[in-house]
Amino acid sequence: MKKENFMLTTLKVLKNKVIMSYYNSTNPKEVFNNVENKEKPHPDLKESLLSLSEVYKKVFAFNESHEVDITGINQTTGKGGTQVQILGMLTSVQGVCSLNTKAINTDNDIYGIEDDINIAMEIIEEEVYKYKFLNKRQQLEMDFDESQSEEEVPAGVDAE
């Protein structure tokens, strides 16, 4: 699927998997619901979702001390415009609470956050596309023995 035809409708990033729904804009009957990938997402995908944290806090009038985690989005496009719902979790002393925003029409400028949502959604869609179709995943970590000094490393053929 070409990037310009990719239309994300749902994204949920869980601890060890990503669940998404999307469709092909050139063929709206070509819908893919609840596609589950059990590979951890690239940190850029997680960061793109976290870019909605400030918007999420504004919607609920939370301050900087509130700990929130954005876990996904729902997006619909219709005659009334594009609607985005931000899925999140609020952590407090009482525990963790799932708390989602209402659907926000991003074609209007009522709350003053619509442009921020549109910018974030462009980045999120780009990262989801790269994850799904270009195989952009979390990088593997490599362990290095930092105690070994450069002098102890054997010189290679090309060493000076």
Residue, then its C-alpha position, 0 to 999 in steps of 0.5 A: m500500500k502506498k503511503e498516500n493511500f494509508m488511512l489510520t483509524t485506530l492505534k493501540v500501543l500495548k506493552n508487547k504489541v501494537i493493534m491497528s485498524y486502517y484502510n486504503s483510501t483509493n479502495p474504502k472497501e479494503v479495510f484492515n481491522n484489529v491488525e495485531n503485531k507482536e513485535k515491539p514498536h520503534p521508540d519513534l512510534k511511542e514518542s509520536l503518541l506521547s506528543l499528544s500528552e500536552v493536548y490530553k492534559k489540556v482537555f482534562a485540565f491536568n497540570e504538569s504533576h499529573e502522570v499520563d500515558i497515551t496508549g492510542i488513538n481513534q480517528t474517523t473521517g466523515k461529512g462532519g470532518t475528522q474526529v480524533q479521540i485520544l486514548g490514555m491512562l492517568t496514574s495517581v496515588q489511587g492507581v491507574c485509570s483509563l481515561n479517553t477524550k471525547a472525539i475532537n473535530t480537528d477541522n474546527d478551531i474551537y479548543g485551540i488544540e486542533d492544530d496540535i492534534n493534526i500535526a501529531m496525527e501526521i507524525i503518528e500515521e507516518e510512524v505507523y506506516k513505517y512500522k507496518f509496511l517498512n518494518k521499522r521496529q525497536q532496535l536490538e540492544m547489544d552488550f559491550d564489555e566496556s572494561q576492555s581498553e582499546e590497547e587490549v583489542p587485537a589490531g585488525v588487518d587495516a590497523e595502522 
